[in-house]
Amino acid sequence: MKIFVNTDKYIDVIKEAISDTTAEWGEGGLYVEAIPCDCEKSLKIDSDGKKAVVHYSSLTALLRSIGILISEGEVPFKKEEKLRFNQLGNMVDCSRNAVITLDTFKKLIRMCSLMGHNCFMLYTEDTYEIPSEPYFGHMRGRYSQNELREMDAYAEKFGIELIPCIQTLAHLECMFSWPALQKYRDIDNILNDASLMAIRSNNDG
C-alpha cells in the first residue's frame, strides 16, 4: 500500500520509519491528515480506507498511528488509544555474545517506533568502552562511546529514549576472565567496593 502523511515536520522520520514495512511513501493510496492535539498521551484515528484523520499528542503517538494504519490497510476503521504507562519499550540483551550491530539497532528502533515505544534499553554487562581499561569488553563486541552517541541520537529522532543498563556489582564473569582486571574483583563475579571509584577516577583524569 501507499501512504502519504501531510506533516512537514515529521515527513523524513515517517519515511524512514516505514522503510522496513510493506508500505511505500507516496500519493495515490492512503492519505493521512495528521493533526496535533493537546490530548495527553493519546491518539485517535478515523479512516475510511482512502483518507484517515489522525489526532496525536506526540511523535510517539503519531508513529504508533502510522503503524496501526499500515496494519489495518485500506479498510475503514476507527480507533482511540491512551498510553497507560510513562515508559513503554523493550530490553535487548547485549551481554550473551550477541551484541547487536548498529544497523540492527537502527532497524529495531524503526520497528519499535511504529509500535508506539518511547524507550529502548541495552543490557550491557561489559560490552561498552572504558578508555582507561582496554580489557573491559575486549573481544566481546563492545560499543565505543561514539557508537553509543550515534545510537542515542538515532533513537531520539524517533521519540525514543535510549537507556543503557549496566552492571555495577555482579554478573561480570567475562570481565574477570582477564588477569589485568583481577584487581577489581571481590569474590566470584562481584566488584570490590573501590572498583567503581577507581575506574571513575582514571577516566575523569
N, CA, C and O of each residue as an XYZ file, in Angstrom:
820
protein
N       0.828     -1.194      0.000
C       0.000      0.000      0.000
C       0.867      1.251      0.000
O       2.000      1.242      0.482
N       0.316      2.322     -0.547
C       0.983      3.614     -0.497
C       0.355      4.461      0.613
O      -0.842      4.375      0.889
N       1.192      5.269      1.230
C       0.704      6.121      2.304
C       1.365      7.486      2.198
O       2.556      7.595      1.908
N       0.581      8.512      2.436
C       1.102      9.882      2.396
C       0.561     10.628      3.612
O      -0.647     10.661      3.846
N       1.463     11.221      4.374
C       1.079     11.946      5.585
C       1.381     13.425      5.381
O       2.477     13.783      4.950
N       0.424     14.275      5.685
C       0.533     15.695      5.348
C       1.223     16.525      6.440
O       0.760     17.621      6.755
N       2.291     16.035      7.006
C       3.007     16.799      8.021
C       4.413     17.123      7.537
O       5.195     16.220      7.239
N       4.731     18.396      7.460
C       6.072     18.785      7.036
C       7.108     18.485      8.115
O       8.265     18.203      7.805
N       6.700     18.545      9.370
C       7.628     18.416     10.493
C       8.247     17.029     10.600
O       9.418     16.899     10.958
N       7.469     15.992     10.293
C       7.929     14.629     10.539
C       8.031     13.768      9.282
O       8.144     12.546      9.388
N       7.995     14.372      8.102
C       7.985     13.580      6.871
C       9.196     12.650      6.784
O       9.046     11.457      6.524
N      10.384     13.190      6.998
C      11.601     12.374      6.870
C      11.611     11.235      7.881
O      12.019     10.120      7.556
N      11.159     11.510      9.114
C      11.112     10.473     10.143
C      10.126      9.370      9.756
O      10.425      8.186      9.913
N       8.958      9.755      9.254
C       7.952      8.761      8.869
C       8.439      7.925      7.698
O       8.263      6.707      7.684
N       9.047      8.571      6.720
C       9.591      7.829      5.574
C      10.586      6.771      6.025
O      10.563      5.635      5.549
N      11.454      7.156      6.945
C      12.461      6.213      7.438
C      11.823      5.123      8.287
O      12.225      3.962      8.216
N      10.837      5.490      9.085
C      10.182      4.517      9.969
C       9.482      3.413      9.184
O       9.476      2.262      9.621
N       8.893      3.741      8.034
C       8.141      2.747      7.263
C       9.010      2.008      6.247
O       8.510      1.172      5.495
N      10.302      2.311      6.222
C      11.176      1.741      5.187
C      11.300      0.219      5.268
O      11.652     -0.418      4.276
N      11.021     -0.366      6.416
C      11.118     -1.826      6.562
C       9.761     -2.507      6.462
O       9.665     -3.719      6.655
N       8.717     -1.752      6.167
C       7.369     -2.313      6.113
C       6.939     -2.555      4.668
O       7.702     -2.305      3.734
N       5.733     -3.035      4.496
C       5.188     -3.252      3.152
C       4.636     -1.965      2.545
O       4.251     -1.942      1.376
N       4.598     -0.909      3.328
C       4.055      0.365      2.844
C       5.113      1.158      2.081
O       6.310      1.050      2.348
N       4.649      1.944      1.142
C       5.508      2.841      0.373
C       5.009      4.260      0.553
O       3.807      4.502      0.655
N       5.944      5.192      0.590
C       5.568      6.597      0.695
C       5.153      7.121     -0.672
O       5.857      6.915     -1.661
N       4.022      7.793     -0.728
C       3.604      8.378     -1.994
C       2.109      8.591     -2.070
O       1.349      8.027     -1.283
N       1.695      9.404     -3.016
C       0.274      9.675     -3.213
C      -0.358      8.571     -4.042
O       0.338      7.783     -4.684
N      -1.678      8.523     -4.022
C      -2.399      7.507     -4.772
C      -2.882      6.349     -3.912
O      -3.524      5.421     -4.403
N      -2.564      6.415     -2.618
C      -3.029      5.374     -1.710
C      -3.778      5.995     -0.549
O      -4.739      6.737     -0.751
N      -3.352      5.701      0.645
C      -3.995      6.237      1.845
C      -3.435      7.617      2.163
O      -2.228      7.786      2.340
N      -4.321      8.593      2.232
C      -3.932      9.958      2.576
C      -4.225     10.174      4.058
O      -5.333      9.922      4.529
N      -3.207     10.648      4.784
C      -3.345     10.800      6.232
C      -3.265     12.275      6.608
O      -2.270     12.946      6.333
N      -4.313     12.764      7.232
C      -4.349     14.120      7.775
C      -3.913     14.038      9.236
O      -4.664     13.558     10.084
N      -2.704     14.504      9.528
C      -2.153     14.407     10.877
C      -2.360     15.719     11.618
O      -1.882     16.768     11.186
N      -3.075     15.653     12.736
C      -3.440     16.857     13.480
C      -2.930     16.740     14.920
O      -3.401     15.884     15.670
N      -1.978     17.585     15.314
C      -1.520     17.551     16.711
C      -2.619     18.031     17.647
O      -3.423     18.891     17.287
N      -2.648     17.475     18.842
C      -3.670     17.867     19.812
C      -3.054     17.967     21.198
O      -1.939     17.504     21.436
N      -3.799     18.578     22.103
C      -3.344     18.735     23.481
C      -3.708     17.540     24.350
O      -3.399     17.507     25.541
N      -4.374     16.552     23.736
C      -4.787     15.378     24.499
C      -3.549     14.629     24.996
O      -2.679     14.262     24.206
N      -3.481     14.410     26.290
C      -2.269     13.864     26.889
C      -2.103     12.375     26.594
O      -2.986     11.569     26.886
N      -0.943     12.020     26.003
C      -0.559     10.623     25.785
C      -1.650      9.831     25.073
O      -2.006      8.735     25.505
N      -2.174     10.376     23.996
C      -3.247      9.661     23.324
C      -3.185      9.843     21.817
O      -2.444     10.680     21.301
N      -3.986      9.037     21.120
C      -4.123      9.139     19.679
C      -5.546      8.742     19.304
O      -6.223      8.008     20.024
N      -5.973      9.252     18.156
C      -7.300      8.933     17.653
C      -7.214      8.833     16.140
O      -6.676      9.720     15.476
N      -7.753      7.740     15.598
C      -7.702      7.500     14.150
C      -9.116      7.272     13.627
O      -9.900      6.524     14.211
N      -9.421      7.932     12.518
C     -10.694      7.730     11.829
C     -10.384      7.592     10.344
O     -10.033      8.573      9.687
N     -10.510      6.382      9.813
C     -10.124      6.110      8.430
C     -11.292      5.518      7.657
O     -12.004      4.646      8.154
N     -11.482      6.008      6.424
C     -12.498      5.413      5.547
C     -11.862      4.500      4.498
O     -12.530      4.036      3.574
N     -10.564      4.253      4.657
C      -9.867      3.376      3.720
C      -9.089      4.122      2.663
O      -8.151      3.583      2.076
N      -9.474      5.363      2.417
C      -8.778      6.195      1.442
C      -8.150      7.416      2.095
O      -7.073      7.871      1.708
N      -8.852      7.931      3.092
C      -8.345      9.066      3.848
C      -8.497      8.774      5.331
O      -9.518      8.255      5.781
N      -7.460      9.118      6.078
C      -7.507      8.921      7.529
C      -7.178     10.234      8.219
O      -6.290     10.971      7.792
N      -7.899     10.511      9.283
C      -7.608     11.676     10.118
C      -7.035     11.158     11.430
O      -7.651     10.337     12.110
N      -5.838     11.652     11.779
C      -5.147     11.207     12.987
C      -4.949     12.392     13.916
O      -4.364     13.400     13.521
N      -5.424     12.279     15.131
C      -5.126     13.244     16.180
C      -4.078     12.614     17.095
O      -4.287     11.524     17.628
N      -2.959     13.299     17.272
C      -1.866     12.705     18.040
C      -1.303     13.702     19.043
O      -1.318     14.912     18.817
N      -0.808     13.168     20.153
C      -0.308     14.025     21.227
C       1.209     14.171     21.212
O       1.755     15.048     21.881
N       1.895     13.313     20.451
C       3.357     13.329     20.433
C       3.845     12.596     19.196
O       3.066     11.953     18.492
N       5.142     12.699     18.939
C       5.725     11.936     17.830
C       5.516     10.441     18.049
O       5.234      9.709     17.101
N       5.651      9.987     19.286
C       5.419      8.579     19.601
C       4.014      8.147     19.192
O       3.836      7.087     18.591
N       3.028      8.958     19.514
C       1.640      8.635     19.170
C       1.423      8.668     17.665
O       0.689      7.843     17.121
N       2.059      9.616     16.993
C       1.912      9.701     15.533
C       2.483      8.461     14.857
O       1.841      7.873     13.986
N       3.686      8.064     15.257
C       4.304      6.889     14.640
C       3.522      5.624     14.968
O       3.410      4.733     14.127
N       2.985      5.536     16.168
C       2.112      4.421     16.521
C       0.881      4.400     15.612
O       0.445      3.335     15.174
N       0.330      5.576     15.334
C      -0.827      5.670     14.445
C      -0.492      5.192     13.041
O      -1.285      4.491     12.413
N       0.683      5.572     12.548
C       1.111      5.134     11.222
C       1.238      3.611     11.197
O       0.841      2.964     10.228
N       1.797      3.042     12.274
C       1.902      1.597     12.361
C       0.546      0.911     12.324
O       0.383     -0.120     11.671
N      -0.424      1.482     13.022
C      -1.778      0.920     13.020
C      -2.396      1.007     11.628
O      -3.016      0.052     11.159
N      -2.229      2.142     10.976
C      -2.790      2.327      9.633
C      -2.202      1.330      8.640
O      -2.924      0.789      7.803
N      -0.907      1.088      8.728
C      -0.275      0.113      7.838
C      -0.815     -1.283      8.124
O      -1.061     -2.063      7.204
N      -0.996     -1.593      9.404
C      -1.505     -2.908      9.788
C      -2.939     -3.132      9.312
O      -3.277     -4.222      8.849
N      -3.776     -2.114      9.425
C      -5.185     -2.239      9.030
C      -5.368     -2.201      7.520
O      -6.314     -2.780      6.987
N      -4.457     -1.513      6.834
C      -4.574     -1.409      5.387
C      -5.655     -0.427      4.963
O      -6.059      0.441      5.738
N      -6.109     -0.569      3.752
C      -7.083      0.372      3.192
C      -8.509     -0.111      3.457
O      -9.277     -0.367      2.530
N      -8.840     -0.228      4.733
C     -10.193     -0.600      5.134
C     -10.683      0.425      6.147
O      -9.872      0.962      6.902
N     -11.960      0.709      6.191
C     -12.482      1.690      7.155
C     -12.369      1.172      8.590
O     -12.644      0.004      8.862
N     -11.965      2.049      9.493
C     -11.941      1.692     10.907
C     -11.760      2.957     11.743
O     -11.330      3.999     11.249
N     -12.097      2.832     13.005
C     -11.870      3.899     13.977
C     -11.161      3.299     15.182
O     -11.425      2.166     15.582
N     -10.261      4.082     15.744
C      -9.513      3.580     16.896
C      -9.061      4.748     17.762
O      -8.690      5.809     17.260
N      -9.099      4.531     19.068
C      -8.623      5.536     20.011
C      -7.819      4.826     21.095
O      -8.240      3.795     21.621
N      -6.656      5.390     21.421
C      -5.794      4.796     22.435
C      -5.276      5.874     23.377
O      -5.117      7.034     22.999
N      -5.019      5.460     24.611
C      -4.354      6.333     25.567
C      -3.249      5.540     26.240
O      -3.476      4.443     26.751
N      -2.056      6.102     26.234
C      -0.912      5.434     26.829
C      -1.099      5.313     28.335
O      -1.350      6.305     29.019
N      -0.975      4.101     28.843
C      -1.194      3.839     30.267
C       0.088      3.913     31.090
O       0.041      3.931     32.320
N       1.219      3.954     30.417
C       2.497      3.961     31.123
C       3.349      5.129     30.638
O       3.254      5.547     29.484
N       4.171      5.644     31.526
C       5.079      6.717     31.126
C       6.178      6.204     30.213
O       6.650      6.932     29.340
N       6.590      4.957     30.407
C       7.607      4.348     29.561
C       7.090      3.035     28.999
O       6.522      2.213     29.718
N       7.295      2.855     27.707
C       6.912      1.613     27.036
C       8.031      1.254     26.071
O       8.374      2.039     25.187
N       8.595      0.073     26.240
C       9.692     -0.311     25.366
C      10.146     -1.726     25.651
O       9.414     -2.516     26.248
N      11.367     -2.044     25.219
C      11.901     -3.376     25.474
C      13.384     -3.295     25.815
O      14.019     -2.250     25.675
N      13.907     -4.407     26.259
C      15.326     -4.504     26.589
C      15.965     -5.573     25.705
O      15.431     -6.673     25.557
N      17.112     -5.236     25.123
C      17.853     -6.192     24.303
C      19.106     -6.606     25.059
O      19.873     -5.759     25.517
N      19.310     -7.909     25.188
C      20.468     -8.437     25.911
C      21.695     -8.379     24.999
O      21.771     -9.094     24.000
N      22.641     -7.532     25.350
C      23.876     -7.389     24.578
C      25.069     -7.940     25.353
O      26.191     -7.463     25.186
N      24.837     -8.929     26.189
C      25.902     -9.474     27.029
C      26.039    -10.983     26.908
O      26.700    -11.611     27.734
N      25.423    -11.570     25.893
C      25.489    -13.019     25.721
C      26.115    -13.373     24.378
O      25.609    -14.230     23.653
N      27.225    -12.703     24.051
C      27.923    -12.932     22.771
C      26.995    -12.699     21.586
O      27.123    -13.350     20.549
N      26.076    -11.782     21.742
C      25.150    -11.442     20.657
C      24.881     -9.945     20.684
O      23.731     -9.507     20.712
N      25.946     -9.175     20.674
C      25.801     -7.716     20.680
C      25.270     -7.279     19.321
O      25.882     -7.549     18.287
N      24.130     -6.605     19.332
C      23.529     -6.221     18.051
C      24.352     -5.126     17.379
O      24.909     -4.255     18.046
N      24.420     -5.182     16.059
C      25.159     -4.186     15.299
C      24.380     -2.878     15.243
O      23.202     -2.833     15.600
N      25.039     -1.822     14.797
C      24.365     -0.530     14.674
C      23.218     -0.609     13.682
O      22.160     -0.021     13.909
N      23.415     -1.334     12.579
C      22.352     -1.452     11.576
C      21.135     -2.170     12.149
O      19.998     -1.766     11.907
N      21.379     -3.238     12.910
C      20.273     -3.967     13.528
C      19.584     -3.102     14.567
O      18.356     -3.090     14.657
N      20.368     -2.383     15.347
C      19.797     -1.471     16.343
C      18.865     -0.465     15.676
O      17.751     -0.240     16.149
N      19.312      0.132     14.593
C      18.502      1.146     13.917
C      17.222      0.548     13.344
O      16.169      1.186     13.368
N      17.311     -0.674     12.831
C      16.108     -1.330     12.325
C      15.113     -1.588     13.454
O      13.909     -1.393     13.287
N      15.624     -2.026     14.601
C      14.753     -2.260     15.759
C      14.098     -0.965     16.226
O      12.925     -0.959     16.600
N      14.853      0.127     16.205
C      14.292      1.421     16.603
C      13.145      1.806     15.672
O      12.101      2.272     16.130
N      13.334      1.614     14.385
C      12.261      1.945     13.427
C      11.022      1.085     13.685
O       9.897      1.584     13.673
N      11.239     -0.202     13.917
C      10.113     -1.101     14.178
C       9.401     -0.732     15.482
O       8.172     -0.702     15.546
N      10.196     -0.453     16.517
C       9.610     -0.111     17.814
C       8.832      1.200     17.762
O       7.821      1.356     18.446
N       9.306      2.139     16.948
C       8.611      3.427     16.852
C       7.197      3.246     16.311
O       6.275      3.945     16.731
N       7.022      2.306     15.379
C       5.700      2.059     14.803
C       4.787      1.302     15.765
O       3.580      1.206     15.543
N       5.375      0.765     16.836
C       4.574      0.100     17.866
C       4.268      1.033     19.034
O       3.616      0.633     19.998
N       4.738      2.278     18.945
C       4.447      3.249     19.987
C       5.388      3.198     21.166
O       5.057      3.693     22.243
N       6.558      2.609     20.983
C       7.525      2.564     22.081
C       8.217      3.915     22.238
O       8.469      4.615     21.258
N       8.519      4.267     23.481
C       9.227      5.535     23.722
C      10.527      5.344     24.493
O      11.169      6.319     24.883
N      10.923      4.069     24.717
C      12.234      3.818     25.326
C      12.784      2.502     24.796
O      12.042      1.629     24.346
N      14.102      2.386     24.862
C      14.784      1.180     24.366
C      15.994      0.958     25.258
O      16.835      1.846     25.398
N      16.089     -0.228     25.865
C      17.156     -0.497     26.828
C      18.174     -1.485     26.268
O      17.816     -2.487     25.649
N      19.444     -1.183     26.495
C      20.531     -2.083     26.120
C      21.120     -2.675     27.395
O      21.653     -1.941     28.226
N      21.031     -3.990     27.558
C      21.639     -4.626     28.716
C      23.093     -4.936     28.395
O      23.386     -5.857     27.632
N      23.991     -4.173     28.971
C      25.417     -4.306     28.667
C      26.208     -4.518     29.953
O      26.419     -3.579     30.720
N      26.640     -5.743     30.182
C      27.449     -6.033     31.371
C      28.852     -5.446     31.226
O      29.302     -4.668     32.067
N      29.529     -5.828     30.158
C      30.870     -5.297     29.917
C      31.066     -4.991     28.435
O      32.192     -5.001     27.938
N      29.973     -4.722     27.736
C      30.060     -4.522     26.288
C      29.954     -3.049     25.900
O      29.233     -2.677     24.974
N      30.685     -2.237     26.627
C      30.826     -0.828     26.274
C      32.250     -0.411     26.624
O      32.936     -1.079     27.398
N      32.673      0.687     26.050
C      34.073      1.108     26.144
C      34.366      1.898     27.414
O      33.643      2.834     27.755
N      35.439      1.512     28.114
C      36.028      2.319     29.181
C      37.465      2.611     28.740
O      38.310      1.718     28.788
N      37.756      3.838     28.313
C      39.064      4.138     27.714
C      40.261      3.718     28.558
O      41.278      3.293     28.011
N      40.159      3.827     29.871
C      41.304      3.503     30.726
C      41.462      1.997     30.951
O      42.452      1.557     31.537
N      40.484      1.204     30.485
C      40.534     -0.242     30.707
C      40.364     -0.988     29.381
O      39.251     -1.389     29.041
N      41.454     -1.178     28.627
C      41.350     -1.787     27.298
C      40.844     -3.229     27.310
O      40.347     -3.706     26.290
N      40.959     -3.937     28.443
C      40.474     -5.314     28.502
C      39.002     -5.401     28.897
O      38.418     -6.484     28.857
N      38.406     -4.294     29.271
C      36.985     -4.296     29.626
C      36.167     -4.430     28.339
O      36.139     -3.519     27.511
N      35.504     -5.576     28.184
C      34.737     -5.835     26.968
C      35.573     -6.266     25.788
O      35.079     -6.319     24.662
N      36.854     -6.579     26.033
C      37.740     -6.990     24.941
C      37.215     -8.253     24.254
O      36.898     -9.243     24.914
N      37.128     -8.205     22.927
C      36.653     -9.323     22.096
C      35.206     -9.708     22.418
O      34.802    -10.854     22.222
N      34.440     -8.746     22.909
C      33.045     -9.023     23.272
C      32.062     -8.190     22.444
O      30.862     -8.186     22.718
N      32.572     -7.491     21.438
C      31.688     -6.673     20.608
C      31.241     -5.403     21.281
O      30.163     -4.884     20.992
N      32.066     -4.896     22.181
C      31.666     -3.714     22.964
C      31.402     -2.515     22.053
O      31.970     -2.396     20.967
N      30.533     -1.643     22.525
C      30.226     -0.406     21.812
C      31.229      0.676     22.207
O      31.570      0.833     23.380
N      31.690      1.414     21.208
C      32.526      2.573     21.507
C      31.638      3.716     21.993
O      30.419      3.677     21.828
N      32.251      4.724     22.587
C      31.479      5.881     23.042
C      30.837      6.601     21.871
O      29.719      7.104     21.991
N      31.527      6.657     20.742
C      30.956      7.302     19.556
C      29.755      6.517     19.027
O      28.769      7.105     18.582
N      29.844      5.197     19.079
C      28.707      4.376     18.636
C      27.494      4.594     19.529
O      26.369      4.696     19.040
N      27.717      4.665     20.818
C      26.599      4.900     21.738
C      25.972      6.272     21.519
O      24.755      6.428     21.611
N      26.807      7.258     21.232
C      26.259      8.593     20.926
C      25.421      8.553     19.651
O      24.355      9.164     19.583
N      25.903      7.838     18.653
C      25.150      7.717     17.395
C      23.826      6.990     17.623
O      22.797      7.382     17.073
N      23.854      5.952     18.420
C      22.636      5.200     18.726
C      21.636      6.054     19.490
O      20.435      6.003     19.225
N      22.136      6.837     20.436
C      21.273      7.709     21.223
C      20.604      8.755     20.340
O      19.409      9.020     20.471
N      21.386      9.347     19.440
C      20.846     10.375     18.543
C      19.811      9.782     17.590
O      18.797     10.414     17.294
N      20.074      8.562     17.111
C      19.138      7.926     16.181
C      17.819      7.608     16.870
O      16.748      7.849     16.313
N      17.895      7.073     18.068
C      16.669      6.755     18.798
C      15.866      8.012     19.097
O      14.641      8.023     18.968
N      16.557      9.065     19.494
C      15.876     10.316     19.835
C      15.094     10.873     18.650
O      14.037     11.480     18.821
N      15.623     10.661     17.450
C      14.937     11.152     16.252
C      13.537     10.569     16.118
O      12.657     11.195     15.527
N      13.326      9.371     16.664
C      12.025      8.703     16.586
C      11.236      8.823     17.890
O      10.254      8.112     18.102
N      11.677      9.728     18.754
C      10.969      9.931     20.009
C      11.224      8.837     21.030
O      10.413      8.633     21.934
N      12.345      8.127     20.899
C      12.666      7.005     21.776
C      13.883      7.346     22.623
O      14.900      7.802     22.099
N      13.784      7.129     23.919
C      14.906      7.348     24.822
C      15.735      6.077     24.923
O      15.214      5.017     25.271
N      17.021      6.181     24.621
C      17.921      5.044     24.760
C      18.419      4.981     26.201
O      18.932      5.965     26.734
N      18.263      3.818     26.823
C      18.645      3.646     28.228
C      19.680      2.526     28.325
O      19.322      1.353     28.222
N      20.966      2.867     28.521
C      21.963      1.816     28.731
C      21.801      1.225     30.125
O      21.709      1.963     31.106
N      21.767     -0.086     30.217
C      21.632     -0.765     31.501
C      22.931     -1.524     31.754
O      23.273     -2.437     31.002
N      23.656     -1.153     32.809
C      24.957     -1.744     33.080
C      24.971     -2.416     34.442
O      24.120     -2.146     35.289
N      25.934     -3.285     34.641
C      26.113     -3.936     35.925
C      27.157     -3.166     36.733
O      28.244     -2.876     36.232
N      26.834     -2.843     37.955
C      27.795     -2.122     38.798
C      28.239     -2.950     39.996
O      28.992     -2.463     40.840
N      27.785     -4.183     40.080
C      28.204     -5.029     41.200
C      28.617     -6.423     40.725
O      29.777     -6.808     40.869
N      27.680     -7.175     40.163
C      27.964     -8.578     39.867
C      27.687     -8.911     38.399
O      27.573     -8.016     37.562
N      27.580    -10.215     38.097
C      27.335    -10.709     36.740
C      28.454    -10.301     35.782
O      28.194    -10.011     34.614
N      29.677    -10.278     36.260
C      30.809     -9.822     35.444
C      31.839    -10.933     35.245
O      33.045    -10.694     35.322
N      31.353    -12.151     34.989
C      32.248    -13.278     34.779
C      33.209    -13.030     33.616
O      34.399    -13.327     33.711
N      32.689    -12.490     32.532
C      33.530    -12.289     31.345
C      34.619    -11.248     31.593
O      35.748    -11.399     31.126
N      34.283    -10.214     32.312
C      35.270     -9.197     32.655
C      36.431     -9.817     33.431
O      37.595     -9.503     33.181
N      36.102    -10.696     34.373
C      37.133    -11.264     35.246
C      37.891    -12.423     34.607
O      38.692    -13.078     35.275
N      37.653    -12.681     33.340
C      38.469    -13.685     32.640
C      39.837    -13.134     32.284
O      40.723    -13.889     31.885
N      40.025    -11.804     32.424
C      41.288    -11.158     32.095
C      42.086    -10.878     33.374
O      41.576    -10.238     34.294
N      43.328    -11.353     33.432
C      44.162    -11.111     34.620
C      44.304     -9.632     34.975
O      44.394     -9.278     36.151
N      44.324     -8.775     33.959
C      44.518     -7.343     34.200
C      43.387     -6.728     35.005
O      43.552     -5.649     35.574
N      42.229     -7.402     35.063
C      41.075     -6.848     35.764
C      40.815     -7.514     37.106
O      39.814     -7.219     37.759
N      41.695     -8.400     37.520
C      41.501     -9.081     38.800
C      41.555     -8.117     39.987
O      40.999     -8.402     41.047
N      42.219     -6.987     39.807
C      42.319     -6.009     40.894
C      40.961     -5.449     41.297
O      40.810     -4.881     42.379
N      39.977     -5.611     40.423
C      38.639     -5.088     40.728
C      37.712     -6.150     41.327
O      36.554     -5.855     41.622
N      38.195     -7.357     41.507
C      37.356     -8.454     41.982
C      37.246     -8.455     43.512
O      38.220     -8.220     44.228
N      36.039     -8.727     43.979
C      35.830     -9.009     45.399
C      35.816    -10.528     45.548
O      36.817    -11.126     45.942
N      34.691    -11.143     45.235
C      34.602    -12.601     45.171
C      33.804    -12.965     43.921
O      32.987    -12.181     43.439
N      34.051    -14.150     43.416
C      33.301    -14.673     42.273
C      33.250    -13.640     41.140
O      34.283    -13.248     40.598
N      32.029    -13.208     40.793
C      31.871    -12.272     39.680
C      31.505    -10.868     40.159
O      30.848    -10.106     39.450
N      31.940    -10.545     41.370
C      31.482     -9.321     42.030
C      32.619     -8.316     42.182
O      33.740     -8.681     42.539
N      32.321     -7.057     41.909
C      33.297     -5.987     42.063
C      33.560     -5.703     43.535
O      32.687     -5.888     44.383
N      34.776     -5.253     43.823
C      35.039     -4.805     45.192
C      34.580     -3.358     45.365
O      34.273     -2.679     44.385
N      34.537     -2.899     46.586
C      33.963     -1.587     46.897
C      34.681     -0.442     46.191
O      34.059      0.559     45.835
N      35.984     -0.587     45.988
C      36.768      0.524     45.444
C      36.783      0.555     43.919
O      37.319      1.492     43.327
N      36.205     -0.449     43.282
C      36.340     -0.579     41.831
C      35.763      0.591     41.058
O      36.437      1.185     40.217
N      34.509      0.920     41.348
C      33.849      1.967     40.583
C      34.526      3.312     40.781
O      34.672      4.087     39.836
N      34.936      3.586     41.999
C      35.628      4.850     42.266
C      36.958      4.909     41.542
O      37.338      5.966     41.038
N      37.678      3.789     41.477
C      38.962      3.758     40.787
C      38.777      3.951     39.289
O      39.504      4.722     38.664
N      37.811      3.255     38.717
C      37.552      3.385     37.279
C      37.114      4.806     36.952
O      37.578      5.390     35.973
N      36.228      5.362     37.761
C      35.771      6.740     37.528
C      36.914      7.733     37.623
O      37.026      8.648     36.808
N      37.770      7.544     38.633
C      38.899      8.455     38.813
C      39.846      8.391     37.624
O      40.333      9.427     37.172
N      40.114      7.203     37.111
C      41.011      7.047     35.967
C      40.470      7.717     34.723
O      41.235      8.263     33.927
N      39.140      7.679     34.542
C      38.545      8.252     33.331
C      38.275      9.736     33.466
O      38.284     10.464     32.474
N      38.032     10.195     34.697
C      37.863     11.646     34.906
C      39.191     12.373     34.733
O      39.236     13.522     34.294
N      40.251     11.694     35.081
C      41.566     12.333     34.969
C      42.053     12.426     33.562
O      43.144     12.941     33.318
